[in-house]
Amino acid sequence: MKLAAQEGEALLKEGEMMLEEATPNFQAAREVLEKAQRIFEDAGVDRSSQIESVAARIEMIENDIRKVEAEEKARKEALDLGDNAIRMTLAVIGGGGAVSEARTMLEQAVVLFEQANALSDRRDQIDKMREVLAEAQLKEQNIEDERMGIVAMQKAKELWDGGMLKEALQQGEIARAKLGSFSDERLEHLDGMVAKIKGELEMKEHEAKKAREGDTAIQATVRALELQGDVESAKKELENAVQSYKAASSSISDLKQPLIEEVQRRVKAMEDAERERARKMEEEEKRRQQVAEAALKRAKAVAQEAVLLAERNDFVGAKQAVERAKQDVRASGAEPVIAGEVLMLESWIAEMEKKEMAKREEAARLAAERKAEEERLMREREEEERIKREEEDQKRREEEEKLAREKAEIENQRRREERRKAAEKAEAERLEREKEEEERREREKKEREERRKREIERLAAERQQRKKEEEEQRRLRELQEAAERRQREKEEEQRRVREEQEEEERMMRRAKEIQEERRRMEKEAEEERVRIRERMREEELAKRKHACELHLENATHALAEGEYASARESLAEAQHLATKLGDEDLQAALIDLQSDVDEKEKQPFSAPSNFDVPSRVRRGGMLSTQLSMQHSSLVNPKAAQQRVSKHSPQQSPRGRAHSPLSAAAAARQSLPAAANAPIPVFGTAPADRASTGALQSNPTAVG
């Protein structure tokens, strides 16, 4: 059983040793671990914790290697995709494709280079390509402006021919704005055409203005005739209209001649009617004067009769006589002259009959008021009828004028409709041509898109095939051929770069300067990668040496506190790292410290304060402090915590489990067991794994 346990321990150590090889064989290590577990189970020895620890370490190292390989693979894929996007951008620019499409591809390349952390290496190339894109976009904008200017100039010519001067002038201004940067015959022709259009438009506006003035004068003439009856004003307005039509143009004057003649006839008719009305008024005035003289004589006679009747107390007859006298006075038109006398007569009669005929007088007065009211109402009705007749006449005349205007408007509308139809036909033909041109461009765009998709699919297929081949090669090759593989990849990269450069020269000879700059950048990038690998190798060596010195410090501190088991674990880890480093000073310091541990274990437990640390260990501690300051960004945080633990033992990763008090108590109770305990070759503490995990996760980083 003891032999079986020893055999299991040997297999367990062998499995751990297999993990420390340059190219760990994880499957073989697992098989050895399973074999050791079966042996322990057969021997009845419980080593499950150690086996689980080694299995977890196998899984951790394997996962780290897979992660590094996956990251490198993803970075390489991103670089390939970015380079392909750059090539496609160059192809689009060289083939006369859309600038927006090329800009999109360039931005995709920038994103891919950022993912691969290679944007700084491609910065100059991308900036130059952006300058080329800006020049291409400016050229494309100039071409589009020229095309739009030519189209606007053609449209202005068509509208000019169609008589639509304002629209033609607008299109001419648009064409002038688009072709302003092109100093050639087209611009001179366009300026001449715009000047002619402006001249015609000004002439048309002048004619329209004068025509409007003539129409306004005609309307003023009609108003003067119909509403005011002012023949002189009508003549003046008519003369102004004739002058305005003549100032507009001969064609407008000829067109308005029938209207002018019609208004002239109406003016003449109104003038004749005025003369006839004046003659009739004169005759009527003579007749009224004769009637008035006769009525005045009758009124005087009736007044005398009324006086006689009043003297005979015939007040009714007297009143009737007075009324007849008043009517005769009104009829004679001399009422203002003898109104006072009539009133005095009437007052005298009223005074005489005031007492006897109060009621009759009141009734007569009321009757007289009613009669006066009726006469007033009759006069108002007559006035309303006269106004109504005048309004009907005015409305009839307005209807006639409205019909005439509508007729003229219908004629103008018909002409405008004909011009509009001609313009619409021309516009429809232009739109049809533009539609055909747009369809042609759309077809060409779809063809370019299909070609681009096929190219992307082809590149994706090639990349997939290349990935498969690389995966097969990776499985066939072992990690110990890493240096040769890097050399082959470098040669393959150089060959691929040469092929890409030749392809880019065929596609875009104009981009020769950019390609030369790219080759220079790739050369600098390759040198930078070599420098980075060398620096990483030096940093790994420094990290290993630092970890070894930390283990030495921990062992020294543990020895000073009497924790021999911890001291042996730290010594084992330091021995392992010193062997890999080949540092003779560290190995000598380890031998001295191992001897001190052996001697201290044989002596009773004590922790002297003046424990002498070997000088090589002290030098190592000083060196580790300097290295930790120089490479603080590379040191594992847990390892740094262990370095600080020499000042605060209770806060170290082992402080709680291996403090001086607990270690002293354990030594007093079970010192023989601790002294006879086997010395482990490899430590499994979390801090130890953390301090060496970065190195073990990438065993090929040192080279």
ZAMARGU-4260 file (C-alpha; in steps of 0.2 Angstrom, whole numbers, plus 5000, padded with zeros to 4 digits):
<rodrens>
0) 5000/5000/5000 | 5014/5012/5004 | 5023/5007/4987 | 5006/5011/4978 | 5005/5028/4987
5) 5023/5032/4982 | 5019/5027/4964 | 5003/5038/4964 | 5014/5052/4971 | 5027/5050/4957
10) 5013/5050/4944 | 5005/5065/4951 | 5022/5074/4951 | 5025/5068/4933 | 5008/5076/4928
15) 5013/5092/4936 | 5030/5091/4927 | 5021/5089/4910 | 5012/5105/4913 | 5028/5115/4914
20) 5035/5109/4897 | 5036/5121/4883 | 5022/5112/4874 | 5011/5104/4887 | 5002/5088/4882
25) 4986/5091/4891 | 4978/5074/4886 | 4993/5064/4892 | 4993/5074/4908 | 4975/5070/4911
30) 4978/5051/4908 | 4993/5052/4920 | 4981/5060/4933 | 4968/5047/4930 | 4980/5033/4933
35) 4987/5041/4949 | 4969/5043/4955 | 4965/5025/4952 | 4981/5020/4961 | 4976/5031/4976
40) 4959/5023/4976 | 4966/5006/4976 | 4978/5010/4990 | 4964/5018/5000 | 4974/5035/5001
45) 4964/5051/4999 | 4973/5063/4988 | 4957/5070/4980 | 4961/5088/4984 | 4978/5087/4976
50) 4971/5079/4960 | 4957/5092/4959 | 4970/5105/4961 | 4981/5098/4947 | 4966/5095/4936
55) 4960/5113/4939 | 4977/5119/4934 | 4977/5109/4918 | 4960/5117/4914 | 4966/5134/4918
60) 4982/5133/4907 | 4972/5125/4893 | 4959/5139/4893 | 4973/5152/4894 | 4981/5145/4878
65) 4964/5144/4869 | 4960/5162/4874 | 4977/5168/4867 | 4975/5158/4851 | 4957/5164/4849
70) 4963/5182/4852 | 4977/5181/4840 | 4965/5173/4827 | 4952/5186/4829 | 4965/5200/4827
75) 4972/5192/4811 | 4954/5190/4804 | 4951/5208/4808 | 4967/5213/4799 | 4963/5203/4784
80) 4945/5210/4783 | 4952/5228/4785 | 4965/5225/4771 | 4951/5218/4760 | 4940/5233/4764
85) 4955/5245/4759 | 4957/5235/4743 | 4939/5236/4739 | 4939/5255/4743 | 4953/5257/4730
90) 4944/5247/4718 | 4928/5257/4719 | 4938/5273/4717 | 4948/5267/4703 | 4933/5260/4694
95) 4923/5277/4695 | 4911/5270/4708 | 4901/5281/4720 | 4911/5290/4733 | 4898/5287/4747
100) 4901/5268/4744 | 4920/5270/4745 | 4918/5280/4761 | 4907/5267/4769 | 4920/5253/4765
105) 4934/5264/4772 | 4925/5267/4788 | 4922/5248/4789 | 4941/5246/4787 | 4944/5259/4801
110) 4932/5249/4813 | 4941/5233/4809 | 4958/5240/4812 | 4952/5247/4829 | 4946/5229/4833
115) 4963/5223/4829 | 4972/5237/4838 | 4981/5241/4822 | 4974/5258/4818 | 4990/5268/4822
120) 4999/5257/4810 | 4987/5261/4796 | 4983/5279/4801 | 4994/5288/4787 | 4987/5276/4774
125) 4969/5279/4779 | 4972/5298/4780 | 4978/5298/4762 | 4964/5288/4756 | 4952/5300/4765
130) 4961/5314/4755 | 4958/5305/4739 | 4940/5302/4743 | 4938/5321/4747 | 4945/5325/4730
135) 4934/5312/4721 | 4919/5319/4730 | 4923/5336/4725 | 4925/5330/4707 | 4909/5321/4708
140) 4900/5336/4715 | 4907/5347/4701 | 4901/5334/4688 | 4884/5334/4697 | 4883/5353/4697
145) 4888/5354/4679 | 4874/5341/4674 | 4861/5350/4684 | 4866/5367/4677 | 4865/5360/4659
150) 4848/5353/4663 | 4842/5370/4671 | 4848/5379/4656 | 4839/5367/4644 | 4823/5369/4654
155) 4825/5388/4654 | 4826/5388/4635 | 4811/5377/4634 | 4801/5389/4646 | 4807/5404/4636
160) 4801/5397/4620 | 4784/5393/4628 | 4782/5411/4634 | 4784/5407/4653 | 4797/5421/4656
165) 4797/5421/4675 | 4799/5402/4676 | 4813/5403/4663 | 4822/5417/4673 | 4821/5406/4688
170) 4829/5391/4679 | 4842/5402/4671 | 4847/5409/4689 | 4848/5391/4695 | 4859/5386/4680
175) 4870/5401/4683 | 4873/5396/4701 | 4877/5378/4696 | 4889/5383/4681 | 4896/5398/4690
180) 4913/5389/4693 | 4914/5384/4674 | 4921/5398/4664 | 4917/5393/4646 | 4906/5396/4631
185) 4891/5389/4640 | 4892/5402/4654 | 4893/5416/4641 | 4878/5409/4631 | 4868/5407/4648
190) 4872/5425/4653 | 4866/5431/4636 | 4850/5421/4637 | 4846/5427/4655 | 4849/5445/4649
195) 4837/5443/4635 | 4824/5434/4646 | 4826/5449/4658 | 4823/5461/4644 | 4808/5453/4638
200) 4801/5451/4655 | 4804/5469/4659 | 4795/5474/4642 | 4781/5462/4646 | 4779/5470/4664
205) 4779/5488/4656 | 4766/5483/4644 | 4756/5475/4657 | 4758/5490/4668 | 4752/5502/4655
210) 4738/5490/4650 | 4732/5490/4668 | 4733/5509/4669 | 4722/5510/4653 | 4710/5497/4661
215) 4709/5508/4677 | 4706/5524/4666 | 4692/5515/4657 | 4684/5509/4673 | 4685/5527/4679
220) 4677/5533/4663 | 4662/5521/4666 | 4660/5526/4684 | 4660/5545/4679 | 4647/5541/4666
225) 4635/5530/4676 | 4637/5535/4694 | 4642/5553/4693 | 4636/5559/4676 | 4651/5569/4674
230) 4655/5569/4655 | 4670/5580/4657 | 4679/5569/4669 | 4674/5554/4658 | 4682/5562/4643
235) 4698/5565/4653 | 4699/5547/4659 | 4695/5541/4641 | 4710/5551/4634 | 4721/5544/4648
240) 4716/5526/4644 | 4720/5529/4625 | 4737/5536/4629 | 4741/5521/4641 | 4736/5508/4628
245) 4747/5517/4615 | 4762/5518/4627 | 4760/5499/4631 | 4761/5493/4613 | 4752/5494/4596
250) 4745/5476/4598 | 4737/5480/4615 | 4731/5497/4607 | 4723/5487/4593 | 4716/5474/4605
255) 4708/5488/4616 | 4701/5498/4601 | 4684/5491/4601 | 4682/5494/4619 | 4688/5512/4617
260) 4676/5515/4603 | 4662/5508/4613 | 4666/5519/4628 | 4667/5534/4616 | 4650/5530/4609
265) 4643/5530/4627 | 4652/5546/4631 | 4644/5554/4616 | 4627/5547/4620 | 4628/5554/4638
270) 4633/5571/4631 | 4618/5571/4620 | 4607/5566/4634 | 4614/5580/4645 | 4610/5593/4631
275) 4592/5586/4629 | 4589/5586/4648 | 4595/5604/4650 | 4583/5609/4636 | 4569/5601/4644
280) 4573/5608/4661 | 4573/5625/4654 | 4556/5623/4646 | 4549/5615/4662 | 4556/5630/4672
285) 4546/5642/4660 | 4530/5632/4662 | 4532/5631/4681 | 4534/5650/4682 | 4518/5653/4672
290) 4509/5640/4683 | 4516/5649/4698 | 4510/5666/4693 | 4493/5659/4690 | 4493/5650/4707
295) 4499/5665/4716 | 4484/5675/4709 | 4472/5662/4714 | 4480/5661/4731 | 4477/5679/4734
300) 4459/5678/4728 | 4456/5663/4740 | 4464/5672/4754 | 4452/5687/4752 | 4438/5674/4751
305) 4444/5666/4767 | 4444/5683/4776 | 4426/5686/4770 | 4420/5669/4776 | 4429/5671/4793
310) 4421/5688/4795 | 4404/5679/4792 | 4410/5666/4805 | 4410/5652/4792 | 4426/5645/4799
315) 4425/5629/4789 | 4424/5639/4773 | 4438/5651/4779 | 4449/5636/4783 | 4445/5628/4766
320) 4449/5644/4758 | 4465/5646/4767 | 4470/5628/4762 | 4466/5632/4744 | 4477/5647/4746
325) 4491/5637/4753 | 4490/5624/4739 | 4490/5638/4726 | 4506/5645/4735 | 4515/5629/4735
330) 4510/5626/4717 | 4516/5643/4712 | 4533/5640/4721 | 4532/5657/4730 | 4529/5650/4747
335) 4544/5658/4755 | 4538/5675/4749 | 4520/5675/4756 | 4521/5661/4769 | 4521/5674/4783
340) 4505/5682/4777 | 4496/5665/4775 | 4502/5661/4792 | 4495/5677/4799 | 4479/5674/4791
345) 4478/5657/4797 | 4482/5662/4815 | 4469/5676/4814 | 4456/5663/4809 | 4462/5651/4822
350) 4461/5664/4835 | 4443/5668/4830 | 4437/5651/4831 | 4448/5646/4846 | 4434/5645/4859
355) 4419/5638/4848 | 4429/5626/4837 | 4443/5619/4848 | 4438/5601/4845 | 4435/5603/4826
360) 4451/5613/4825 | 4460/5599/4834 | 4452/5586/4822 | 4457/5597/4807 | 4475/5598/4814
365) 4476/5579/4816 | 4468/5577/4799 | 4481/5589/4792 | 4495/5580/4800 | 4489/5563/4794
370) 4488/5570/4777 | 4506/5577/4778 | 4512/5561/4784 | 4504/5551/4770 | 4512/5563/4758
375) 4529/5561/4766 | 4527/5542/4765 | 4521/5543/4747 | 4537/5554/4743 | 4548/5541/4752
380) 4540/5527/4742 | 4543/5536/4726 | 4561/5539/4731 | 4564/5521/4736 | 4557/5515/4719
385) 4568/5528/4710 | 4583/5521/4720 | 4578/5503/4716 | 4576/5507/4698 | 4594/5515/4698
390) 4601/5500/4707 | 4593/5488/4694 | 4600/5498/4680 | 4618/5498/4689 | 4617/5480/4692
395) 4612/5476/4674 | 4626/5487/4668 | 4638/5478/4680 | 4632/5461/4673 | 4635/5466/4655
400) 4653/5472/4660 | 4656/5456/4670 | 4650/5446/4655 | 4663/5455/4644 | 4677/5453/4657
405) 4672/5434/4658 | 4673/5432/4640 | 4690/5441/4639 | 4696/5430/4654 | 4690/5414/4645
410) 4700/5419/4630 | 4715/5422/4641 | 4712/5406/4650 | 4711/5397/4634 | 4728/5404/4628
415) 4736/5401/4645 | 4729/5383/4645 | 4737/5380/4628 | 4754/5387/4634 | 4752/5376/4650
420) 4749/5360/4640 | 4764/5364/4629 | 4775/5366/4644 | 4768/5351/4653 | 4771/5341/4637
425) 4789/5347/4637 | 4790/5344/4656 | 4783/5326/4654 | 4796/5322/4640 | 4810/5329/4651
430) 4804/5319/4666 | 4803/5303/4655 | 4821/5306/4649 | 4826/5309/4667 | 4817/5293/4673
435) 4826/5283/4659 | 4842/5290/4665 | 4838/5286/4683 | 4833/5268/4679 | 4850/5266/4669
440) 4860/5273/4684 | 4850/5261/4696 | 4854/5246/4685 | 4872/5251/4685 | 4872/5253/4704
445) 4863/5236/4706 | 4876/5228/4695 | 4890/5236/4705 | 4882/5230/4721 | 4881/5212/4714
450) 4899/5212/4709 | 4904/5219/4726 | 4893/5205/4735 | 4901/5192/4724 | 4918/5199/4728
455) 4914/5199/4747 | 4908/5181/4745 | 4923/5175/4736 | 4934/5183/4749 | 4924/5176/4763
460) 4925/5159/4755 | 4944/5161/4753 | 4945/5166/4771 | 4935/5152/4777 | 4946/5140/4767
465) 4962/5148/4773 | 4955/5147/4791 | 4952/5128/4789 | 4969/5126/4782 | 4977/5135/4797
470) 4966/5125/4809 | 4973/5109/4802 | 4990/5115/4802 | 4989/5121/4820 | 4982/5104/4825
475) 4996/5095/4816 | 5010/5106/4822 | 5017/5107/4840 | 5020/5122/4850 | 5038/5119/4850
480) 5039/5124/4832 | 5032/5141/4836 | 5048/5150/4830 | 5048/5141/4813 | 5029/5145/4811
485) 5032/5163/4815 | 5045/5164/4802 | 5034/5155/4789 | 5020/5167/4793 | 5031/5182/4791
490) 5036/5175/4774 | 5018/5172/4769 | 5014/5190/4775 | 5028/5197/4765 | 5022/5187/4749
495) 5004/5192/4752 | 5009/5210/4754 | 5019/5209/4738 | 5004/5202/4729 | 4992/5215/4736
500) 5004/5229/4731 | 5004/5221/4713 | 4985/5220/4713 | 4983/5238/4719 | 4996/5244/4706
505) 4985/5236/4693 | 4969/5243/4700 | 4975/5261/4704 | 4991/5267/4696 | 4986/5284/4702
510) 4988/5278/4720 | 5007/5274/4718 | 5012/5286/4731 | 5000/5279/4744 | 5006/5261/4740
515) 5024/5266/4743 | 5019/5274/4759 | 5010/5258/4764 | 5025/5247/4761 | 5035/5259/4772
520) 5022/5258/4785 | 5021/5239/4785 | 5040/5238/4786 | 5040/5249/4801 | 5025/5239/4808
525) 5035/5223/4806 | 5050/5231/4815 | 5038/5237/4828 | 5031/5219/4830 | 5049/5212/4832
530) 5053/5225/4845 | 5037/5222/4854 | 5040/5203/4854 | 5058/5206/4861 | 5051/5218/4874
535) 5038/5205/4879 | 5051/5192/4881 | 5062/5203/4892 | 5046/5208/4902 | 5042/5190/4904
540) 5059/5186/4910 | 5059/5200/4922 | 5042/5195/4928 | 5048/5177/4931 | 5064/5184/4940
545) 5053/5195/4950 | 5041/5181/4955 | 5056/5170/4960 | 5063/5184/4971 | 5046/5186/4979
550) 5046/5168/4983 | 5063/5170/4991 | 5057/5184/5001 | 5041/5174/5006 | 5052/5159/5011
555) 5064/5171/5021 | 5050/5179/5030 | 5041/5162/5033 | 5058/5155/5040 | 5060/5170/5051
560) 5042/5166/5058 | 5046/5147/5059 | 5033/5142/5046 | 5044/5129/5038 | 5031/5121/5027
565) 5027/5138/5019 | 5046/5141/5017 | 5048/5125/5008 | 5033/5129/4997 | 5040/5146/4992
570) 5058/5138/4990 | 5051/5125/4978 | 5042/5138/4968 | 5058/5149/4968 | 5069/5133/4963
575) 5057/5130/4949 | 5058/5148/4942 | 5077/5149/4945 | 5080/5133/4935 | 5070/5140/4920
580) 5079/5157/4922 | 5097/5149/4924 | 5101/5163/4937 | 5116/5156/4947 | 5115/5170/4960
585) 5097/5165/4964 | 5101/5146/4964 | 5115/5149/4976 | 5104/5160/4987 | 5091/5145/4986
590) 5104/5133/4991 | 5109/5143/5006 | 5091/5146/5011 | 5087/5128/5009 | 5101/5124/5021
595) 5095/5137/5034 | 5078/5129/5033 | 5085/5111/5036 | 5095/5117/5050 | 5081/5127/5058
600) 5069/5112/5057 | 5081/5102/5067 | 5082/5115/5081 | 5068/5119/5093 | 5056/5132/5087
605) 5062/5150/5089 | 5060/5166/5079 | 5075/5177/5083 | 5073/5195/5078 | 5091/5196/5072
610) 5089/5183/5059 | 5103/5185/5046 | 5096/5185/5028 | 5109/5180/5015 | 5116/5194/5006
615) 5111/5187/4989 | 5093/5186/4995 | 5094/5205/5001 | 5101/5209/4984 | 5087/5200/4976
620) 5074/5209/4986 | 5082/5226/4981 | 5082/5220/4963 | 5064/5215/4964 | 5059/5231/4971
625) 5067/5240/4957 | 5059/5229/4944 | 5042/5231/4952 | 5044/5250/4950 | 5049/5248/4932
630) 5036/5235/4927 | 5022/5240/4939 | 5009/5238/4925 | 5015/5220/4922 | 5016/5213/4940
635) 5002/5202/4946 | 4992/5211/4960 | 4992/5196/4971 | 5011/5194/4969 | 5013/5213/4974
640) 5002/5210/4989 | 5014/5196/4994 | 5029/5208/4992 | 5021/5220/5004 | 5017/5206/5016
645) 5035/5206/5023 | 5029/5222/5032 | 5012/5216/5038 | 5012/5197/5040 | 4994/5196/5046
650) 4988/5204/5029 | 4998/5192/5018 | 4989/5178/5008 | 4995/5165/5021 | 4994/5177/5036
655) 4978/5170/5044 | 4983/5152/5041 | 5001/5154/5045 | 5003/5168/5057 | 5017/5167/5070
660) 5006/5163/5084 | 4996/5149/5075 | 5013/5143/5068 | 5021/5142/5085 | 5006/5133/5093
665) 5006/5120/5078 | 5024/5118/5080 | 5023/5114/5099 | 5008/5102/5096 | 5014/5092/5081
670) 5032/5097/5077 | 5038/5079/5072 | 5024/5078/5060 | 5029/5095/5052 | 5047/5090/5052
675) 5043/5073/5043 | 5031/5080/5031 | 5035/5078/5012 | 5042/5094/5004 | 5031/5098/4989
680) 5039/5101/4973 | 5026/5113/4966 | 5015/5125/4977 | 4996/5126/4974 | 4992/5141/4984
685) 4981/5154/4975 | 4994/5168/4976 | 5008/5156/4969 | 4996/5152/4954 | 4992/5170/4952
690) 5010/5175/4951 | 5015/5162/4938 | 4998/5161/4929 | 5002/5174/4916 | 5018/5165/4911
695) 5010/5148/4911 | 4995/5154/4901 | 5007/5159/4886 | 5022/5147/4887 | 5027/5153/4869
700) 5029/5171/4874 | 5047/5170/4879 | 5052/5162/4863
</rodrens>
